[in-house]
Amino acid sequence: MRKGAGGDRGLEVDAAAVVLDAIRRRFGDHVESVPAFNDAHGTDRIPLRMLDQAAGLADARGL
């Protein structure tokens, strides 16, 4: 997210919040952070799926 935000810290924070929101919508509020969620999975399949869902949320929010 940092690289994609191109140095815009606000955009980076917004992106992380949207990704965490997408994760929590699917897996519940007990997920503490995006890195913790990623680390809990042995492959990248589910985290990448959540990133795709987060992109849809970001688009809907105009980010």
PDB file of N, CA, C and O in Angstrom:
ATOM      1  N   MET A   1       0.822  -1.181   0.000  1.00  0.00           N
ATOM      2  CA  MET A   1       0.000   0.000   0.000  1.00  0.00           C
ATOM      3  C   MET A   1       0.870   1.250   0.000  1.00  0.00           C
ATOM      4  O   MET A   1       0.538   2.256  -0.626  1.00  0.00           O
ATOM      5  N   ARG A   2       1.974   1.166   0.705  1.00  0.00           N
ATOM      6  CA  ARG A   2       2.859   2.329   0.777  1.00  0.00           C
ATOM      7  C   ARG A   2       3.354   2.726  -0.611  1.00  0.00           C
ATOM      8  O   ARG A   2       3.335   3.903  -0.973  1.00  0.00           O
ATOM      9  N   LYS A   3       3.794   1.743  -1.377  1.00  0.00           N
ATOM     10  CA  LYS A   3       4.300   2.032  -2.710  1.00  0.00           C
ATOM     11  C   LYS A   3       3.191   2.557  -3.614  1.00  0.00           C
ATOM     12  O   LYS A   3       3.399   3.509  -4.367  1.00  0.00           O
ATOM     13  N   GLY A   4       2.034   1.950  -3.544  1.00  0.00           N
ATOM     14  CA  GLY A   4       0.908   2.365  -4.362  1.00  0.00           C
ATOM     15  C   GLY A   4       0.413   3.767  -4.037  1.00  0.00           C
ATOM     16  O   GLY A   4      -0.118   4.465  -4.901  1.00  0.00           O
ATOM     17  N   ALA A   5       0.593   4.175  -2.777  1.00  0.00           N
ATOM     18  CA  ALA A   5       0.157   5.511  -2.359  1.00  0.00           C
ATOM     19  C   ALA A   5       1.125   6.589  -2.815  1.00  0.00           C
ATOM     20  O   ALA A   5       0.814   7.778  -2.737  1.00  0.00           O
ATOM     21  N   GLY A   6       2.297   6.184  -3.290  1.00  0.00           N
ATOM     22  CA  GLY A   6       3.249   7.149  -3.833  1.00  0.00           C
ATOM     23  C   GLY A   6       3.699   8.220  -2.856  1.00  0.00           C
ATOM     24  O   GLY A   6       3.924   9.365  -3.247  1.00  0.00           O
ATOM     25  N   GLY A   7       3.831   7.857  -1.595  1.00  0.00           N
ATOM     26  CA  GLY A   7       4.298   8.807  -0.601  1.00  0.00           C
ATOM     27  C   GLY A   7       3.192   9.613   0.071  1.00  0.00           C
ATOM     28  O   GLY A   7       3.462  10.401   0.977  1.00  0.00           O
ATOM     29  N   ASP A   8       1.961   9.422  -0.362  1.00  0.00           N
ATOM     30  CA  ASP A   8       0.817  10.123   0.230  1.00  0.00           C
ATOM     31  C   ASP A   8       0.373   9.344   1.459  1.00  0.00           C
ATOM     32  O   ASP A   8      -0.365   8.365   1.347  1.00  0.00           O
ATOM     33  N   ARG A   9       0.822   9.777   2.624  1.00  0.00           N
ATOM     34  CA  ARG A   9       0.557   9.053   3.875  1.00  0.00           C
ATOM     35  C   ARG A   9      -0.942   8.954   4.164  1.00  0.00           C
ATOM     36  O   ARG A   9      -1.409   7.934   4.671  1.00  0.00           O
ATOM     37  N   GLY A  10      -1.688   9.997   3.849  1.00  0.00           N
ATOM     38  CA  GLY A  10      -3.132   9.968   4.065  1.00  0.00           C
ATOM     39  C   GLY A  10      -3.804   8.901   3.218  1.00  0.00           C
ATOM     40  O   GLY A  10      -4.688   8.188   3.693  1.00  0.00           O
ATOM     41  N   LEU A  11      -3.385   8.792   1.965  1.00  0.00           N
ATOM     42  CA  LEU A  11      -3.935   7.770   1.075  1.00  0.00           C
ATOM     43  C   LEU A  11      -3.568   6.379   1.570  1.00  0.00           C
ATOM     44  O   LEU A  11      -4.378   5.454   1.503  1.00  0.00           O
ATOM     45  N   GLU A  12      -2.362   6.238   2.061  1.00  0.00           N
ATOM     46  CA  GLU A  12      -1.918   4.954   2.603  1.00  0.00           C
ATOM     47  C   GLU A  12      -2.768   4.546   3.805  1.00  0.00           C
ATOM     48  O   GLU A  12      -3.171   3.388   3.919  1.00  0.00           O
ATOM     49  N   VAL A  13      -3.036   5.481   4.685  1.00  0.00           N
ATOM     50  CA  VAL A  13      -3.858   5.209   5.866  1.00  0.00           C
ATOM     51  C   VAL A  13      -5.285   4.849   5.443  1.00  0.00           C
ATOM     52  O   VAL A  13      -5.881   3.913   5.976  1.00  0.00           O
ATOM     53  N   ASP A  14      -5.827   5.603   4.477  1.00  0.00           N
ATOM     54  CA  ASP A  14      -7.172   5.308   3.977  1.00  0.00           C
ATOM     55  C   ASP A  14      -7.237   3.915   3.372  1.00  0.00           C
ATOM     56  O   ASP A  14      -8.196   3.179   3.603  1.00  0.00           O
ATOM     57  N   ALA A  15      -6.226   3.552   2.604  1.00  0.00           N
ATOM     58  CA  ALA A  15      -6.193   2.231   1.966  1.00  0.00           C
ATOM     59  C   ALA A  15      -6.149   1.122   3.009  1.00  0.00           C
ATOM     60  O   ALA A  15      -6.868   0.130   2.890  1.00  0.00           O
ATOM     61  N   ALA A  16      -5.325   1.280   4.015  1.00  0.00           N
ATOM     62  CA  ALA A  16      -5.231   0.272   5.068  1.00  0.00           C
ATOM     63  C   ALA A  16      -6.562   0.128   5.807  1.00  0.00           C
ATOM     64  O   ALA A  16      -6.957  -0.980   6.169  1.00  0.00           O
ATOM     65  N   ALA A  17      -7.244   1.240   6.027  1.00  0.00           N
ATOM     66  CA  ALA A  17      -8.541   1.204   6.712  1.00  0.00           C
ATOM     67  C   ALA A  17      -9.584   0.474   5.869  1.00  0.00           C
ATOM     68  O   ALA A  17     -10.394  -0.286   6.401  1.00  0.00           O
ATOM     69  N   VAL A  18      -9.565   0.701   4.566  1.00  0.00           N
ATOM     70  CA  VAL A  18     -10.520   0.027   3.689  1.00  0.00           C
ATOM     71  C   VAL A  18     -10.235  -1.471   3.644  1.00  0.00           C
ATOM     72  O   VAL A  18     -11.167  -2.274   3.685  1.00  0.00           O
ATOM     73  N   VAL A  19      -8.983  -1.855   3.560  1.00  0.00           N
ATOM     74  CA  VAL A  19      -8.636  -3.278   3.546  1.00  0.00           C
ATOM     75  C   VAL A  19      -9.072  -3.933   4.850  1.00  0.00           C
ATOM     76  O   VAL A  19      -9.660  -5.014   4.831  1.00  0.00           O
ATOM     77  N   LEU A  20      -8.794  -3.297   5.974  1.00  0.00           N
ATOM     78  CA  LEU A  20      -9.194  -3.859   7.269  1.00  0.00           C
ATOM     79  C   LEU A  20     -10.715  -3.940   7.368  1.00  0.00           C
ATOM     80  O   LEU A  20     -11.243  -4.907   7.918  1.00  0.00           O
ATOM     81  N   ASP A  21     -11.422  -2.951   6.850  1.00  0.00           N
ATOM     82  CA  ASP A  21     -12.881  -2.983   6.849  1.00  0.00           C
ATOM     83  C   ASP A  21     -13.392  -4.174   6.040  1.00  0.00           C
ATOM     84  O   ASP A  21     -14.300  -4.878   6.482  1.00  0.00           O
ATOM     85  N   ALA A  22     -12.818  -4.402   4.864  1.00  0.00           N
ATOM     86  CA  ALA A  22     -13.228  -5.542   4.034  1.00  0.00           C
ATOM     87  C   ALA A  22     -12.975  -6.861   4.766  1.00  0.00           C
ATOM     88  O   ALA A  22     -13.813  -7.762   4.739  1.00  0.00           O
ATOM     89  N   ILE A  23     -11.832  -6.967   5.409  1.00  0.00           N
ATOM     90  CA  ILE A  23     -11.501  -8.185   6.155  1.00  0.00           C
ATOM     91  C   ILE A  23     -12.490  -8.398   7.290  1.00  0.00           C
ATOM     92  O   ILE A  23     -13.001  -9.503   7.476  1.00  0.00           O
ATOM     93  N   ARG A  24     -12.755  -7.357   8.038  1.00  0.00           N
ATOM     94  CA  ARG A  24     -13.657  -7.483   9.190  1.00  0.00           C
ATOM     95  C   ARG A  24     -15.093  -7.769   8.768  1.00  0.00           C
ATOM     96  O   ARG A  24     -15.817  -8.452   9.493  1.00  0.00           O
ATOM     97  N   ARG A  25     -15.517  -7.270   7.629  1.00  0.00           N
ATOM     98  CA  ARG A  25     -16.862  -7.584   7.136  1.00  0.00           C
ATOM     99  C   ARG A  25     -17.018  -9.076   6.903  1.00  0.00           C
ATOM    100  O   ARG A  25     -18.097  -9.632   7.110  1.00  0.00           O
ATOM    101  N   ARG A  26     -15.961  -9.717   6.482  1.00  0.00           N
ATOM    102  CA  ARG A  26     -16.015 -11.149   6.153  1.00  0.00           C
ATOM    103  C   ARG A  26     -15.643 -12.044   7.336  1.00  0.00           C
ATOM    104  O   ARG A  26     -16.235 -13.108   7.520  1.00  0.00           O
ATOM    105  N   PHE A  27     -14.660 -11.614   8.140  1.00  0.00           N
ATOM    106  CA  PHE A  27     -14.112 -12.471   9.184  1.00  0.00           C
ATOM    107  C   PHE A  27     -14.406 -12.017  10.605  1.00  0.00           C
ATOM    108  O   PHE A  27     -14.097 -12.741  11.552  1.00  0.00           O
ATOM    109  N   GLY A  28     -14.989 -10.846  10.779  1.00  0.00           N
ATOM    110  CA  GLY A  28     -15.364 -10.375  12.107  1.00  0.00           C
ATOM    111  C   GLY A  28     -14.417  -9.337  12.673  1.00  0.00           C
ATOM    112  O   GLY A  28     -13.297  -9.150  12.197  1.00  0.00           O
ATOM    113  N   ASP A  29     -14.909  -8.668  13.708  1.00  0.00           N
ATOM    114  CA  ASP A  29     -14.178  -7.560  14.326  1.00  0.00           C
ATOM    115  C   ASP A  29     -12.963  -7.991  15.134  1.00  0.00           C
ATOM    116  O   ASP A  29     -12.184  -7.146  15.575  1.00  0.00           O
ATOM    117  N   HIS A  30     -12.790  -9.284  15.334  1.00  0.00           N
ATOM    118  CA  HIS A  30     -11.653  -9.746  16.136  1.00  0.00           C
ATOM    119  C   HIS A  30     -10.321  -9.631  15.385  1.00  0.00           C
ATOM    120  O   HIS A  30      -9.261  -9.747  16.001  1.00  0.00           O
ATOM    121  N   VAL A  31     -10.358  -9.405  14.068  1.00  0.00           N
ATOM    122  CA  VAL A  31      -9.117  -9.243  13.296  1.00  0.00           C
ATOM    123  C   VAL A  31      -8.488  -7.908  13.689  1.00  0.00           C
ATOM    124  O   VAL A  31      -9.094  -6.851  13.513  1.00  0.00           O
ATOM    125  N   GLU A  32      -7.275  -7.966  14.219  1.00  0.00           N
ATOM    126  CA  GLU A  32      -6.634  -6.772  14.761  1.00  0.00           C
ATOM    127  C   GLU A  32      -6.004  -5.874  13.715  1.00  0.00           C
ATOM    128  O   GLU A  32      -6.045  -4.650  13.842  1.00  0.00           O
ATOM    129  N   SER A  33      -5.418  -6.470  12.676  1.00  0.00           N
ATOM    130  CA  SER A  33      -4.715  -5.664  11.682  1.00  0.00           C
ATOM    131  C   SER A  33      -4.582  -6.442  10.381  1.00  0.00           C
ATOM    132  O   SER A  33      -4.759  -7.660  10.348  1.00  0.00           O
ATOM    133  N   VAL A  34      -4.267  -5.721   9.315  1.00  0.00           N
ATOM    134  CA  VAL A  34      -4.039  -6.366   8.021  1.00  0.00           C
ATOM    135  C   VAL A  34      -2.835  -7.312   8.097  1.00  0.00           C
ATOM    136  O   VAL A  34      -2.941  -8.446   7.630  1.00  0.00           O
ATOM    137  N   PRO A  35      -1.695  -6.896   8.666  1.00  0.00           N
ATOM    138  CA  PRO A  35      -0.567  -7.841   8.760  1.00  0.00           C
ATOM    139  C   PRO A  35      -0.908  -9.099   9.569  1.00  0.00           C
ATOM    140  O   PRO A  35      -0.487 -10.198   9.209  1.00  0.00           O
ATOM    141  N   ALA A  36      -1.665  -8.941  10.657  1.00  0.00           N
ATOM    142  CA  ALA A  36      -2.045 -10.105  11.459  1.00  0.00           C
ATOM    143  C   ALA A  36      -2.929 -11.050  10.644  1.00  0.00           C
ATOM    144  O   ALA A  36      -2.781 -12.269  10.724  1.00  0.00           O
ATOM    145  N   PHE A  37      -3.841 -10.485   9.865  1.00  0.00           N
ATOM    146  CA  PHE A  37      -4.697 -11.294   9.003  1.00  0.00           C
ATOM    147  C   PHE A  37      -3.853 -12.040   7.970  1.00  0.00           C
ATOM    148  O   PHE A  37      -4.020 -13.244   7.777  1.00  0.00           O
ATOM    149  N   ASN A  38      -2.959 -11.330   7.317  1.00  0.00           N
ATOM    150  CA  ASN A  38      -2.098 -11.956   6.308  1.00  0.00           C
ATOM    151  C   ASN A  38      -1.262 -13.080   6.910  1.00  0.00           C
ATOM    152  O   ASN A  38      -1.124 -14.148   6.313  1.00  0.00           O
ATOM    153  N   ASP A  39      -0.711 -12.836   8.085  1.00  0.00           N
ATOM    154  CA  ASP A  39       0.144 -13.832   8.736  1.00  0.00           C
ATOM    155  C   ASP A  39      -0.629 -15.082   9.159  1.00  0.00           C
ATOM    156  O   ASP A  39      -0.041 -16.152   9.321  1.00  0.00           O
ATOM    157  N   ALA A  40      -1.935 -14.949   9.337  1.00  0.00           N
ATOM    158  CA  ALA A  40      -2.757 -16.069   9.791  1.00  0.00           C
ATOM    159  C   ALA A  40      -3.069 -17.056   8.669  1.00  0.00           C
ATOM    160  O   ALA A  40      -3.641 -18.115   8.924  1.00  0.00           O
ATOM    161  N   HIS A  41      -2.705 -16.726   7.439  1.00  0.00           N
ATOM    162  CA  HIS A  41      -3.005 -17.584   6.300  1.00  0.00           C
ATOM    163  C   HIS A  41      -1.716 -18.137   5.696  1.00  0.00           C
ATOM    164  O   HIS A  41      -0.738 -17.413   5.511  1.00  0.00           O
ATOM    165  N   GLY A  42      -1.736 -19.435   5.393  1.00  0.00           N
ATOM    166  CA  GLY A  42      -0.544 -20.100   4.863  1.00  0.00           C
ATOM    167  C   GLY A  42      -0.246 -19.769   3.410  1.00  0.00           C
ATOM    168  O   GLY A  42       0.885 -19.926   2.951  1.00  0.00           O
ATOM    169  N   THR A  43      -1.257 -19.313   2.691  1.00  0.00           N
ATOM    170  CA  THR A  43      -1.066 -18.932   1.294  1.00  0.00           C
ATOM    171  C   THR A  43      -1.593 -17.516   1.107  1.00  0.00           C
ATOM    172  O   THR A  43      -2.195 -16.936   2.011  1.00  0.00           O
ATOM    173  N   ASP A  44      -1.359 -16.977  -0.069  1.00  0.00           N
ATOM    174  CA  ASP A  44      -1.831 -15.613  -0.326  1.00  0.00           C
ATOM    175  C   ASP A  44      -3.217 -15.574  -0.957  1.00  0.00           C
ATOM    176  O   ASP A  44      -3.720 -14.490  -1.252  1.00  0.00           O
ATOM    177  N   ARG A  45      -3.845 -16.721  -1.172  1.00  0.00           N
ATOM    178  CA  ARG A  45      -5.126 -16.777  -1.873  1.00  0.00           C
ATOM    179  C   ARG A  45      -6.210 -15.947  -1.180  1.00  0.00           C
ATOM    180  O   ARG A  45      -6.839 -15.109  -1.827  1.00  0.00           O
ATOM    181  N   ILE A  46      -6.437 -16.155   0.090  1.00  0.00           N
ATOM    182  CA  ILE A  46      -7.490 -15.429   0.798  1.00  0.00           C
ATOM    183  C   ILE A  46      -7.115 -13.959   0.989  1.00  0.00           C
ATOM    184  O   ILE A  46      -7.956 -13.095   0.738  1.00  0.00           O
ATOM    185  N   PRO A  47      -5.901 -13.635   1.420  1.00  0.00           N
ATOM    186  CA  PRO A  47      -5.561 -12.202   1.513  1.00  0.00           C
ATOM    187  C   PRO A  47      -5.709 -11.466   0.182  1.00  0.00           C
ATOM    188  O   PRO A  47      -6.154 -10.319   0.169  1.00  0.00           O
ATOM    189  N   LEU A  48      -5.352 -12.090  -0.921  1.00  0.00           N
ATOM    190  CA  LEU A  48      -5.518 -11.435  -2.221  1.00  0.00           C
ATOM    191  C   LEU A  48      -6.992 -11.263  -2.572  1.00  0.00           C
ATOM    192  O   LEU A  48      -7.375 -10.256  -3.166  1.00  0.00           O
ATOM    193  N   ARG A  49      -7.809 -12.230  -2.211  1.00  0.00           N
ATOM    194  CA  ARG A  49      -9.252 -12.110  -2.433  1.00  0.00           C
ATOM    195  C   ARG A  49      -9.808 -10.927  -1.634  1.00  0.00           C
ATOM    196  O   ARG A  49     -10.651 -10.178  -2.128  1.00  0.00           O
ATOM    197  N   MET A  50      -9.331 -10.767  -0.407  1.00  0.00           N
ATOM    198  CA  MET A  50      -9.804  -9.650   0.419  1.00  0.00           C
ATOM    199  C   MET A  50      -9.321  -8.318  -0.146  1.00  0.00           C
ATOM    200  O   MET A  50     -10.026  -7.312  -0.065  1.00  0.00           O
ATOM    201  N   LEU A  51      -8.126  -8.313  -0.713  1.00  0.00           N
ATOM    202  CA  LEU A  51      -7.620  -7.096  -1.343  1.00  0.00           C
ATOM    203  C   LEU A  51      -8.508  -6.705  -2.529  1.00  0.00           C
ATOM    204  O   LEU A  51      -8.770  -5.523  -2.750  1.00  0.00           O
ATOM    205  N   ASP A  52      -8.962  -7.694  -3.280  1.00  0.00           N
ATOM    206  CA  ASP A  52      -9.876  -7.439  -4.395  1.00  0.00           C
ATOM    207  C   ASP A  52     -11.192  -6.854  -3.887  1.00  0.00           C
ATOM    208  O   ASP A  52     -11.718  -5.909  -4.474  1.00  0.00           O
ATOM    209  N   GLN A  53     -11.722  -7.407  -2.810  1.00  0.00           N
ATOM    210  CA  GLN A  53     -12.959  -6.879  -2.233  1.00  0.00           C
ATOM    211  C   GLN A  53     -12.752  -5.465  -1.700  1.00  0.00           C
ATOM    212  O   GLN A  53     -13.638  -4.617  -1.809  1.00  0.00           O
ATOM    213  N   ALA A  54     -11.588  -5.218  -1.128  1.00  0.00           N
ATOM    214  CA  ALA A  54     -11.278  -3.880  -0.620  1.00  0.00           C
ATOM    215  C   ALA A  54     -11.210  -2.875  -1.762  1.00  0.00           C
ATOM    216  O   ALA A  54     -11.599  -1.719  -1.594  1.00  0.00           O
ATOM    217  N   ALA A  55     -10.722  -3.302  -2.914  1.00  0.00           N
ATOM    218  CA  ALA A  55     -10.678  -2.402  -4.074  1.00  0.00           C
ATOM    219  C   ALA A  55     -12.085  -1.978  -4.468  1.00  0.00           C
ATOM    220  O   ALA A  55     -12.311  -0.824  -4.830  1.00  0.00           O
ATOM    221  N   GLY A  56     -13.026  -2.905  -4.399  1.00  0.00           N
ATOM    222  CA  GLY A  56     -14.416  -2.563  -4.677  1.00  0.00           C
ATOM    223  C   GLY A  56     -14.981  -1.581  -3.670  1.00  0.00           C
ATOM    224  O   GLY A  56     -15.703  -0.655  -4.039  1.00  0.00           O
ATOM    225  N   LEU A  57     -14.653  -1.778  -2.394  1.00  0.00           N
ATOM    226  CA  LEU A  57     -15.089  -0.837  -1.362  1.00  0.00           C
ATOM    227  C   LEU A  57     -14.472   0.541  -1.576  1.00  0.00           C
ATOM    228  O   LEU A  57     -15.156   1.558  -1.459  1.00  0.00           O
ATOM    229  N   ALA A  58     -13.199   0.571  -1.886  1.00  0.00           N
ATOM    230  CA  ALA A  58     -12.517   1.848  -2.110  1.00  0.00           C
ATOM    231  C   ALA A  58     -13.149   2.595  -3.283  1.00  0.00           C
ATOM    232  O   ALA A  58     -13.344   3.809  -3.230  1.00  0.00           O
ATOM    233  N   ASP A  59     -13.460   1.862  -4.325  1.00  0.00           N
ATOM    234  CA  ASP A  59     -14.094   2.488  -5.487  1.00  0.00           C
ATOM    235  C   ASP A  59     -15.455   3.051  -5.099  1.00  0.00           C
ATOM    236  O   ASP A  59     -15.799   4.168  -5.487  1.00  0.00           O
ATOM    237  N   ALA A  60     -16.223   2.294  -4.343  1.00  0.00           N
ATOM    238  CA  ALA A  60     -17.553   2.741  -3.904  1.00  0.00           C
ATOM    239  C   ALA A  60     -17.456   3.987  -3.020  1.00  0.00           C
ATOM    240  O   ALA A  60     -18.373   4.807  -2.989  1.00  0.00           O
ATOM    241  N   ARG A  61     -16.353   4.118  -2.314  1.00  0.00           N
ATOM    242  CA  ARG A  61     -16.137   5.270  -1.419  1.00  0.00           C
ATOM    243  C   ARG A  61     -15.439   6.436  -2.106  1.00  0.00           C
ATOM    244  O   ARG A  61     -15.199   7.482  -1.503  1.00  0.00           O
ATOM    245  N   GLY A  62     -15.121   6.233  -3.371  1.00  0.00           N
ATOM    246  CA  GLY A  62     -14.467   7.306  -4.129  1.00  0.00           C
ATOM    247  C   GLY A  62     -13.007   7.520  -3.812  1.00  0.00           C
ATOM    248  O   GLY A  62     -12.480   8.616  -4.007  1.00  0.00           O
ATOM    249  N   LEU A  63     -12.337   6.471  -3.316  1.00  0.00           N
ATOM    250  CA  LEU A  63     -10.914   6.577  -2.976  1.00  0.00           C
ATOM    251  C   LEU A  63     -10.048   6.114  -4.126  1.00  0.00           C
ATOM    252  O   LEU A  63      -8.822   6.132  -4.021  1.00  0.00           O
TER     253      LEU A  63
END
